[in-house]
Amino acid sequence: MKRLTSLARNLRKDPTDAERRLWSHIRGSQLCGAKFTRQHQIGDFIVDFACRSLRFAIELDGGQHAESITDAGRTEIIEAHGYRVIRFWNNDVLANTEGVLQVISEEIHLARNQPPLP
């Protein structure tokens, strides 16, 4: 447990460009009033962003995940802890930030059982 806490702390200190970009838009309840945390531990994993109140996790993936066979298993375990997981490619966050924010907004509304905003 202590190892993961230390790892999460180190990941927060050195975010990727995509993490930095997305965090600038979702921090401080900026997006639909949902409060996100960075590098949050769920079970034996650390997710990039999590909204604990809505049980919603966001993972940003770089090119090393393109052929990853472990991501599906990782997602299943995180979902077994009651979280909904959505994934974005880093380049999507950087090239289409507004589109990514729209998808996250829709997921937040679904998690609250509210219709998405137009």
N, CA, C and O atoms as a GROMACS GRO file, in nm:
protein
  472
    1MET      N    1   0.083  -0.120   0.000
    1MET     CA    2   0.000   0.000   0.000
    1MET      C    3   0.088   0.126   0.000
    1MET      O    4   0.063   0.220  -0.076
    2LYS      N    5   0.191   0.127   0.086
    2LYS     CA    6   0.279   0.243   0.094
    2LYS      C    7   0.353   0.264  -0.038
    2LYS      O    8   0.376   0.378  -0.078
    3ARG      N    9   0.390   0.155  -0.106
    3ARG     CA   10   0.458   0.164  -0.234
    3ARG      C   11   0.371   0.237  -0.337
    3ARG      O   12   0.421   0.321  -0.412
    4LEU      N   13   0.241   0.204  -0.339
    4LEU     CA   14   0.151   0.269  -0.435
    4LEU      C   15   0.130   0.416  -0.400
    4LEU      O   16   0.119   0.500  -0.490
    5THR      N   17   0.125   0.448  -0.273
    5THR     CA   18   0.109   0.588  -0.233
    5THR      C   19   0.229   0.669  -0.280
    5THR      O   20   0.214   0.780  -0.331
    6SER      N   21   0.348   0.614  -0.262
    6SER     CA   22   0.470   0.682  -0.306
    6SER      C   23   0.472   0.694  -0.459
    6SER      O   24   0.511   0.798  -0.512
    7LEU      N   25   0.432   0.588  -0.528
    7LEU     CA   26   0.426   0.592  -0.675
    7LEU      C   27   0.327   0.698  -0.722
    7LEU      O   28   0.358   0.775  -0.814
    8ALA      N   29   0.209   0.703  -0.662
    8ALA     CA   30   0.108   0.803  -0.700
    8ALA      C   31   0.162   0.944  -0.679
    8ALA      O   32   0.143   1.031  -0.763
    9ARG      N   33   0.229   0.965  -0.570
    9ARG     CA   34   0.288   1.097  -0.541
    9ARG      C   35   0.389   1.134  -0.649
    9ARG      O   36   0.391   1.248  -0.696
   10ASN      N   37   0.474   1.040  -0.688
   10ASN     CA   38   0.573   1.066  -0.792
   10ASN      C   39   0.507   1.092  -0.927
   10ASN      O   40   0.552   1.179  -1.002
   11LEU      N   41   0.401   1.020  -0.958
   11LEU     CA   42   0.329   1.043  -1.084
   11LEU      C   43   0.264   1.181  -1.087
   11LEU      O   44   0.259   1.244  -1.192
   12ARG      N   45   0.215   1.228  -0.971
   12ARG     CA   46   0.157   1.363  -0.965
   12ARG      C   47   0.263   1.470  -0.988
   12ARG      O   48   0.234   1.576  -1.044
   13LYS      N   49   0.385   1.442  -0.944
   13LYS     CA   50   0.493   1.539  -0.959
   13LYS      C   51   0.542   1.552  -1.103
   13LYS      O   52   0.597   1.655  -1.141
   14ASP      N   53   0.522   1.448  -1.184
   14ASP     CA   54   0.576   1.446  -1.320
   14ASP      C   55   0.469   1.403  -1.420
   14ASP      O   56   0.480   1.296  -1.480
   15PRO      N   57   0.365   1.485  -1.439
   15PRO     CA   58   0.258   1.445  -1.531
   15PRO      C   59   0.301   1.452  -1.677
   15PRO      O   60   0.393   1.526  -1.713
   16THR      N   61   0.234   1.373  -1.761
   16THR     CA   62   0.257   1.382  -1.905
   16THR      C   63   0.192   1.512  -1.956
   16THR      O   64   0.115   1.575  -1.884
   17ASP      N   65   0.224   1.550  -2.078
   17ASP     CA   66   0.162   1.670  -2.137
   17ASP      C   67   0.010   1.653  -2.143
   17ASP      O   68  -0.064   1.748  -2.116
   18ALA      N   69  -0.036   1.534  -2.178
   18ALA     CA   70  -0.180   1.509  -2.187
   18ALA      C   71  -0.246   1.518  -2.050
   18ALA      O   72  -0.354   1.575  -2.037
   19GLU      N   73  -0.182   1.463  -1.947
   19GLU     CA   74  -0.237   1.472  -1.812
   19GLU      C   75  -0.244   1.617  -1.766
   19GLU      O   76  -0.342   1.660  -1.706
   20ARG      N   77  -0.138   1.691  -1.794
   20ARG     CA   78  -0.135   1.833  -1.755
   20ARG      C   79  -0.247   1.910  -1.824
   20ARG      O   80  -0.316   1.991  -1.762
   21ARG      N   81  -0.266   1.884  -1.954
   21ARG     CA   82  -0.371   1.953  -2.031
   21ARG      C   83  -0.509   1.919  -1.976
   21ARG      O   84  -0.589   2.009  -1.950
   22LEU      N   85  -0.539   1.790  -1.958
   22LEU     CA   86  -0.671   1.751  -1.910
   22LEU      C   87  -0.695   1.803  -1.769
   22LEU      O   88  -0.804   1.852  -1.739
   23TRP      N   89  -0.595   1.793  -1.682
   23TRP     CA   90  -0.610   1.841  -1.545
   23TRP      C   91  -0.643   1.990  -1.540
   23TRP      O   92  -0.720   2.034  -1.454
   24SER      N   93  -0.587   2.067  -1.630
   24SER     CA   94  -0.615   2.211  -1.631
   24SER      C   95  -0.763   2.239  -1.660
   24SER      O   96  -0.812   2.347  -1.628
   25HIS      N   97  -0.833   2.144  -1.719
   25HIS     CA   98  -0.975   2.162  -1.751
   25HIS      C   99  -1.070   2.097  -1.652
   25HIS      O  100  -1.186   2.137  -1.645
   26ILE      N  101  -1.024   1.998  -1.576
   26ILE     CA  102  -1.117   1.927  -1.486
   26ILE      C  103  -1.089   1.953  -1.338
   26ILE      O  104  -1.168   1.910  -1.254
   27ARG      N  105  -0.981   2.019  -1.306
   27ARG     CA  106  -0.948   2.044  -1.165
   27ARG      C  107  -1.047   2.141  -1.102
   27ARG      O  108  -1.108   2.223  -1.169
   28GLY      N  109  -1.060   2.129  -0.972
   28GLY     CA  110  -1.144   2.223  -0.898
   28GLY      C  111  -1.289   2.222  -0.937
   28GLY      O  112  -1.354   2.327  -0.935
   29SER      N  113  -1.343   2.109  -0.972
   29SER     CA  114  -1.486   2.095  -1.006
   29SER      C  115  -1.527   2.182  -1.123
   29SER      O  116  -1.642   2.225  -1.130
   30GLN      N  117  -1.435   2.208  -1.216
   30GLN     CA  118  -1.465   2.293  -1.331
   30GLN      C  119  -1.560   2.228  -1.431
   30GLN      O  120  -1.636   2.297  -1.499
   31LEU      N  121  -1.557   2.096  -1.439
   31LEU     CA  122  -1.636   2.027  -1.541
   31LEU      C  123  -1.761   1.969  -1.477
   31LEU      O  124  -1.755   1.868  -1.406
   32CYS      N  125  -1.873   2.032  -1.501
   32CYS     CA  126  -2.004   1.985  -1.454
   32CYS      C  127  -2.009   1.969  -1.303
   32CYS      O  128  -2.090   1.891  -1.252
   33GLY      N  129  -1.924   2.040  -1.231
   33GLY     CA  130  -1.924   2.033  -1.086
   33GLY      C  131  -1.867   1.904  -1.028
   33GLY      O  132  -1.876   1.882  -0.908
   34ALA      N  133  -1.808   1.819  -1.112
   34ALA     CA  134  -1.750   1.694  -1.065
   34ALA      C  135  -1.610   1.720  -1.011
   34ALA      O  136  -1.529   1.785  -1.076
   35LYS      N  137  -1.582   1.669  -0.893
   35LYS     CA  138  -1.450   1.688  -0.831
   35LYS      C  139  -1.362   1.567  -0.861
   35LYS      O  140  -1.393   1.455  -0.821
   36PHE      N  141  -1.253   1.592  -0.932
   36PHE     CA  142  -1.159   1.487  -0.970
   36PHE      C  143  -1.033   1.494  -0.886
   36PHE      O  144  -0.993   1.601  -0.839
   37THR      N  145  -0.971   1.379  -0.868
   37THR     CA  146  -0.838   1.371  -0.807
   37THR      C  147  -0.744   1.311  -0.911
   37THR      O  148  -0.786   1.242  -1.003
   38ARG      N  149  -0.615   1.340  -0.894
   38ARG     CA  150  -0.514   1.286  -0.986
   38ARG      C  151  -0.444   1.167  -0.922
   38ARG      O  152  -0.425   1.163  -0.801
   39GLN      N  153  -0.407   1.070  -1.006
   39GLN     CA  154  -0.329   0.955  -0.963
   39GLN      C  155  -0.389   0.893  -0.837
   39GLN      O  156  -0.326   0.888  -0.731
   40HIS      N  157  -0.511   0.846  -0.852
   40HIS     CA  158  -0.589   0.791  -0.741
   40HIS      C  159  -0.578   0.639  -0.739
   40HIS      O  160  -0.593   0.573  -0.842
   41GLN      N  161  -0.552   0.584  -0.621
   41GLN     CA  162  -0.540   0.440  -0.607
   41GLN      C  163  -0.678   0.375  -0.597
   41GLN      O  164  -0.762   0.415  -0.517
   42ILE      N  165  -0.698   0.273  -0.681
   42ILE     CA  166  -0.818   0.190  -0.676
   42ILE      C  167  -0.769   0.046  -0.674
   42ILE      O  168  -0.714  -0.002  -0.773
   43GLY      N  169  -0.789  -0.022  -0.564
   43GLY     CA  170  -0.735  -0.157  -0.550
   43GLY      C  171  -0.584  -0.151  -0.561
   43GLY      O  172  -0.519  -0.072  -0.493
   44ASP      N  173  -0.528  -0.235  -0.646
   44ASP     CA  174  -0.383  -0.240  -0.665
   44ASP      C  175  -0.336  -0.155  -0.783
   44ASP      O  176  -0.224  -0.171  -0.831
   45PHE      N  177  -0.422  -0.066  -0.830
   45PHE     CA  178  -0.388   0.016  -0.946
   45PHE      C  179  -0.400   0.164  -0.912
   45PHE      O  180  -0.467   0.203  -0.817
   46ILE      N  181  -0.333   0.245  -0.993
   46ILE     CA  182  -0.344   0.390  -0.984
   46ILE      C  183  -0.402   0.438  -1.116
   46ILE      O  184  -0.345   0.412  -1.222
   47VAL      N  185  -0.516   0.508  -1.108
   47VAL     CA  186  -0.577   0.563  -1.229
   47VAL      C  187  -0.534   0.708  -1.242
   47VAL      O  188  -0.502   0.774  -1.143
   48ASP      N  189  -0.533   0.758  -1.366
   48ASP     CA  190  -0.487   0.895  -1.389
   48ASP      C  191  -0.576   0.997  -1.320
   48ASP      O  192  -0.526   1.090  -1.256
   49PHE      N  193  -0.708   0.982  -1.335
   49PHE     CA  194  -0.803   1.074  -1.273
   49PHE      C  195  -0.922   0.994  -1.222
   49PHE      O  196  -0.962   0.895  -1.282
   50ALA      N  197  -0.978   1.039  -1.109
   50ALA     CA  198  -1.097   0.972  -1.056
   50ALA      C  199  -1.189   1.074  -0.992
   50ALA      O  200  -1.146   1.168  -0.925
   51CYS      N  201  -1.318   1.054  -1.014
   51CYS     CA  202  -1.420   1.128  -0.942
   51CYS      C  203  -1.480   1.026  -0.845
   51CYS      O  204  -1.562   0.943  -0.884
   52ARG      N  205  -1.439   1.035  -0.720
   52ARG     CA  206  -1.479   0.934  -0.621
   52ARG      C  207  -1.628   0.935  -0.595
   52ARG      O  208  -1.688   0.829  -0.577
   53SER      N  209  -1.688   1.051  -0.592
   53SER     CA  210  -1.832   1.058  -0.561
   53SER      C  211  -1.918   0.991  -0.669
   53SER      O  212  -2.023   0.937  -0.638
   54LEU      N  213  -1.873   0.996  -0.794
   54LEU     CA  214  -1.948   0.935  -0.904
   54LEU      C  215  -1.892   0.798  -0.943
   54LEU      O  216  -1.946   0.731  -1.032
   55ARG      N  217  -1.783   0.756  -0.877
   55ARG     CA  218  -1.720   0.626  -0.906
   55ARG      C  219  -1.684   0.617  -1.055
   55ARG      O  220  -1.725   0.526  -1.126
   56PHE      N  221  -1.608   0.716  -1.098
   56PHE     CA  222  -1.578   0.736  -1.239
   56PHE      C  223  -1.427   0.757  -1.253
   56PHE      O  224  -1.372   0.844  -1.185
   57ALA      N  225  -1.360   0.681  -1.338
   57ALA     CA  226  -1.215   0.692  -1.357
   57ALA      C  227  -1.182   0.720  -1.502
   57ALA      O  228  -1.249   0.672  -1.594
   58ILE      N  229  -1.077   0.801  -1.522
   58ILE     CA  230  -1.030   0.835  -1.656
   58ILE      C  231  -0.885   0.789  -1.666
   58ILE      O  232  -0.802   0.820  -1.580
   59GLU      N  233  -0.855   0.715  -1.771
   59GLU     CA  234  -0.720   0.670  -1.800
   59GLU      C  235  -0.674   0.732  -1.932
   59GLU      O  236  -0.748   0.732  -2.030
   60LEU      N  237  -0.553   0.786  -1.932
   60LEU     CA  238  -0.493   0.839  -2.054
   60LEU      C  239  -0.382   0.744  -2.095
   60LEU      O  240  -0.295   0.709  -2.015
   61ASP      N  241  -0.386   0.704  -2.220
   61ASP     CA  242  -0.293   0.603  -2.269
   61ASP      C  243  -0.201   0.658  -2.376
   61ASP      O  244  -0.246   0.727  -2.468
   62GLY      N  245  -0.074   0.628  -2.364
   62GLY     CA  246   0.024   0.662  -2.467
   62GLY      C  247   0.042   0.545  -2.561
   62GLY      O  248  -0.029   0.445  -2.550
   63GLY      N  249   0.134   0.557  -2.652
   63GLY     CA  250   0.157   0.455  -2.753
   63GLY      C  251   0.193   0.319  -2.697
   63GLY      O  252   0.169   0.218  -2.763
   64GLN      N  253   0.250   0.313  -2.576
   64GLN     CA  254   0.288   0.185  -2.518
   64GLN      C  255   0.167   0.098  -2.488
   64GLN      O  256   0.181  -0.022  -2.464
   65HIS      N  257   0.047   0.156  -2.489
   65HIS     CA  258  -0.075   0.080  -2.461
   65HIS      C  259  -0.140   0.023  -2.587
   65HIS      O  260  -0.237  -0.052  -2.576
   66ALA      N  261  -0.089   0.057  -2.703
   66ALA     CA  262  -0.152   0.014  -2.828
   66ALA      C  263  -0.164  -0.137  -2.839
   66ALA      O  264  -0.265  -0.188  -2.889
   67GLU      N  265  -0.066  -0.208  -2.794
   67GLU     CA  266  -0.068  -0.354  -2.802
   67GLU      C  267  -0.084  -0.418  -2.664
   67GLU      O  268  -0.057  -0.538  -2.649
   68SER      N  269  -0.126  -0.342  -2.565
   68SER     CA  270  -0.132  -0.391  -2.428
   68SER      C  271  -0.246  -0.492  -2.409
   68SER      O  272  -0.362  -0.462  -2.436
   69ILE      N  273  -0.210  -0.609  -2.361
   69ILE     CA  274  -0.312  -0.710  -2.330
   69ILE      C  275  -0.356  -0.700  -2.184
   69ILE      O  276  -0.453  -0.763  -2.144
   70THR      N  277  -0.284  -0.620  -2.107
   70THR     CA  278  -0.318  -0.608  -1.965
   70THR      C  279  -0.421  -0.501  -1.936
   70THR      O  280  -0.483  -0.503  -1.830
   71ASP      N  281  -0.443  -0.406  -2.029
   71ASP     CA  282  -0.538  -0.298  -2.003
   71ASP      C  283  -0.680  -0.347  -1.980
   71ASP      O  284  -0.750  -0.295  -1.893
   72ALA      N  285  -0.724  -0.446  -2.055
   72ALA     CA  286  -0.860  -0.498  -2.037
   72ALA      C  287  -0.876  -0.560  -1.898
   72ALA      O  288  -0.978  -0.538  -1.832
   73GLY      N  289  -0.778  -0.635  -1.855
   73GLY     CA  290  -0.783  -0.694  -1.721
   73GLY      C  291  -0.778  -0.589  -1.613
   73GLY      O  292  -0.848  -0.599  -1.512
   74ARG      N  293  -0.697  -0.489  -1.634
   74ARG     CA  294  -0.686  -0.378  -1.539
   74ARG      C  295  -0.820  -0.306  -1.527
   74ARG      O  296  -0.866  -0.275  -1.417
   75THR      N  297  -0.883  -0.280  -1.642
   75THR     CA  298  -1.014  -0.214  -1.642
   75THR      C  299  -1.117  -0.300  -1.568
   75THR      O  300  -1.196  -0.248  -1.490
   76GLU      N  301  -1.118  -0.430  -1.592
   76GLU     CA  302  -1.213  -0.519  -1.524
   76GLU      C  303  -1.197  -0.512  -1.372
   76GLU      O  304  -1.296  -0.508  -1.299
   77ILE      N  305  -1.073  -0.511  -1.326
   77ILE     CA  306  -1.050  -0.507  -1.181
   77ILE      C  307  -1.094  -0.373  -1.123
   77ILE      O  308  -1.156  -0.369  -1.016
   78ILE      N  309  -1.064  -0.264  -1.192
   78ILE     CA  310  -1.107  -0.132  -1.144
   78ILE      C  311  -1.259  -0.125  -1.142
   78ILE      O  312  -1.318  -0.073  -1.048
   79GLU      N  313  -1.324  -0.178  -1.246
   79GLU     CA  314  -1.470  -0.180  -1.250
   79GLU      C  315  -1.527  -0.268  -1.140
   79GLU      O  316  -1.637  -0.241  -1.091
   80ALA      N  317  -1.457  -0.374  -1.101
   80ALA     CA  318  -1.502  -0.458  -0.990
   80ALA      C  319  -1.504  -0.381  -0.859
   80ALA      O  320  -1.574  -0.420  -0.765
   81HIS      N  321  -1.428  -0.273  -0.852
   81HIS     CA  322  -1.430  -0.185  -0.734
   81HIS      C  323  -1.542  -0.081  -0.745
   81HIS      O  324  -1.551   0.010  -0.662
   82GLY      N  325  -1.626  -0.094  -0.847
   82GLY     CA  326  -1.741  -0.006  -0.860
   82GLY      C  327  -1.719   0.119  -0.943
   82GLY      O  328  -1.803   0.208  -0.941
   83TYR      N  329  -1.610   0.127  -1.015
   83TYR     CA  330  -1.580   0.244  -1.097
   83TYR      C  331  -1.611   0.217  -1.243
   83TYR      O  332  -1.592   0.106  -1.293
   84ARG      N  333  -1.659   0.320  -1.311
   84ARG     CA  334  -1.672   0.318  -1.456
   84ARG      C  335  -1.543   0.376  -1.510
   84ARG      O  336  -1.499   0.481  -1.465
   85VAL      N  337  -1.481   0.308  -1.607
   85VAL     CA  338  -1.352   0.352  -1.661
   85VAL      C  339  -1.370   0.392  -1.807
   85VAL      O  340  -1.429   0.319  -1.886
   86ILE      N  341  -1.318   0.510  -1.841
   86ILE     CA  342  -1.309   0.547  -1.982
   86ILE      C  343  -1.163   0.580  -2.012
   86ILE      O  344  -1.090   0.629  -1.926
   87ARG      N  345  -1.124   0.553  -2.136
   87ARG     CA  346  -0.985   0.571  -2.177
   87ARG      C  347  -0.978   0.665  -2.297
   87ARG      O  348  -1.065   0.664  -2.385
   88PHE      N  349  -0.873   0.743  -2.298
   88PHE     CA  350  -0.844   0.830  -2.411
   88PHE      C  351  -0.697   0.814  -2.446
   88PHE      O  352  -0.614   0.790  -2.359
   89TRP      N  353  -0.666   0.827  -2.574
   89TRP     CA  354  -0.527   0.833  -2.616
   89TRP      C  355  -0.473   0.971  -2.583
   89TRP      O  356  -0.544   1.071  -2.593
   90ASN      N  357  -0.347   0.976  -2.543
   90ASN     CA  358  -0.283   1.104  -2.514
   90ASN      C  359  -0.297   1.202  -2.630
   90ASN      O  360  -0.326   1.320  -2.610
   91ASN      N  361  -0.275   1.153  -2.753
   91ASN     CA  362  -0.281   1.244  -2.868
   91ASN      C  363  -0.422   1.298  -2.889
   91ASN      O  364  -0.436   1.409  -2.942
   92ASP      N  365  -0.526   1.225  -2.849
   92ASP     CA  366  -0.663   1.278  -2.857
   92ASP      C  367  -0.682   1.393  -2.758
   92ASP      O  368  -0.745   1.494  -2.791
   93VAL      N  369  -0.629   1.378  -2.639
   93VAL     CA  370  -0.639   1.485  -2.540
   93VAL      C  371  -0.568   1.610  -2.590
   93VAL      O  372  -0.618   1.721  -2.574
   94LEU      N  373  -0.452   1.592  -2.651
   94LEU     CA  374  -0.374   1.707  -2.697
   94LEU      C  375  -0.431   1.770  -2.824
   94LEU      O  376  -0.427   1.892  -2.839
   95ALA      N  377  -0.484   1.689  -2.914
   95ALA     CA  378  -0.531   1.741  -3.044
   95ALA      C  379  -0.679   1.775  -3.044
   95ALA      O  380  -0.724   1.856  -3.125
   96ASN      N  381  -0.757   1.714  -2.955
   96ASN     CA  382  -0.902   1.734  -2.954
   96ASN      C  383  -0.953   1.746  -2.811
   96ASN      O  384  -1.041   1.672  -2.769
   97THR      N  385  -0.897   1.840  -2.737
   97THR     CA  386  -0.931   1.856  -2.596
   97THR      C  387  -1.081   1.878  -2.577
   97THR      O  388  -1.141   1.818  -2.488
   98GLU      N  389  -1.142   1.963  -2.660
   98GLU     CA  390  -1.285   1.991  -2.644
   98GLU      C  391  -1.370   1.866  -2.665
   98GLU      O  392  -1.468   1.846  -2.595
   99GLY      N  393  -1.332   1.783  -2.762
   99GLY     CA  394  -1.404   1.659  -2.785
   99GLY      C  395  -1.394   1.564  -2.666
   99GLY      O  396  -1.493   1.500  -2.629
  100VAL      N  397  -1.274   1.554  -2.608
  100VAL     CA  398  -1.254   1.470  -2.490
  100VAL      C  399  -1.336   1.522  -2.374
  100VAL      O  400  -1.400   1.444  -2.302
  101LEU      N  401  -1.336   1.653  -2.354
  101LEU     CA  402  -1.415   1.713  -2.245
  101LEU      C  403  -1.564   1.688  -2.265
  101LEU      O  404  -1.636   1.667  -2.168
  102GLN      N  405  -1.610   1.689  -2.389
  102GLN     CA  406  -1.751   1.661  -2.418
  102GLN      C  407  -1.787   1.518  -2.378
  102GLN      O  408  -1.892   1.495  -2.317
  103VAL      N  409  -1.701   1.423  -2.412
  103VAL     CA  410  -1.726   1.283  -2.375
  103VAL      C  411  -1.727   1.268  -2.223
  103VAL      O  412  -1.814   1.199  -2.169
  104ILE      N  413  -1.634   1.330  -2.155
  104ILE     CA  414  -1.629   1.323  -2.009
  104ILE      C  415  -1.755   1.385  -1.949
  104ILE      O  416  -1.813   1.330  -1.856
  105SER      N  417  -1.797   1.498  -2.002
  105SER     CA  418  -1.920   1.565  -1.956
  105SER      C  419  -2.040   1.472  -1.972
  105SER      O  420  -2.122   1.462  -1.881
  106GLU      N  421  -2.050   1.406  -2.085
  106GLU     CA  422  -2.161   1.313  -2.108
  106GLU      C  423  -2.156   1.198  -2.008
  106GLU      O  424  -2.260   1.155  -1.958
  107GLU      N  425  -2.037   1.147  -1.980
  107GLU     CA  426  -2.022   1.038  -1.883
  107GLU      C  427  -2.060   1.084  -1.742
  107GLU      O  428  -2.120   1.007  -1.666
  108ILE      N  429  -2.026   1.207  -1.707
  108ILE     CA  430  -2.064   1.261  -1.576
  108ILE      C  431  -2.216   1.266  -1.564
  108ILE      O  432  -2.272   1.227  -1.462
  109HIS      N  433  -2.282   1.315  -1.668
  109HIS     CA  434  -2.428   1.322  -1.666
  109HIS      C  435  -2.490   1.183  -1.658
  109HIS      O  436  -2.589   1.163  -1.587
  110LEU      N  437  -2.433   1.088  -1.729
  110LEU     CA  438  -2.484   0.950  -1.720
  110LEU      C  439  -2.465   0.894  -1.579
  110LEU      O  440  -2.554   0.826  -1.527
  111ALA      N  441  -2.351   0.923  -1.518
  111ALA     CA  442  -2.325   0.874  -1.383
  111ALA      C  443  -2.423   0.934  -1.283
  111ALA      O  444  -2.455   0.871  -1.182
  112ARG      N  445  -2.469   1.052  -1.311
  112ARG     CA  446  -2.568   1.119  -1.224
  112ARG      C  447  -2.711   1.087  -1.265
  112ARG      O  448  -2.806   1.138  -1.205
  113ASN      N  449  -2.727   1.003  -1.367
  113ASN     CA  450  -2.858   0.970  -1.421
  113ASN      C  451  -2.932   1.092  -1.472
  113ASN      O  452  -3.053   1.104  -1.458
  114GLN      N  453  -2.856   1.184  -1.532
  114GLN     CA  454  -2.913   1.304  -1.591
  114GLN      C  455  -2.892   1.296  -1.741
  114GLN      O  456  -2.795   1.238  -1.788
  115PRO      N  457  -2.984   1.355  -1.816
  115PRO     CA  458  -2.962   1.359  -1.962
  115PRO      C  459  -2.844   1.451  -1.992
  115PRO      O  460  -2.827   1.553  -1.926
  116PRO      N  461  -2.761   1.415  -2.092
  116PRO     CA  462  -2.648   1.502  -2.126
  116PRO      C  463  -2.695   1.638  -2.180
  116PRO      O  464  -2.803   1.651  -2.237
  117LEU      N  465  -2.611   1.736  -2.158
  117LEU     CA  466  -2.641   1.869  -2.210
  117LEU      C  467  -2.626   1.868  -2.362
  117LEU      O  468  -2.544   1.794  -2.415
  118PRO      N  469  -2.704   1.951  -2.431
  118PRO     CA  470  -2.693   1.956  -2.579
  118PRO      C  471  -2.561   2.016  -2.623
  118PRO      O  472  -2.536   2.027  -2.742
   0.00000   0.00000   0.00000
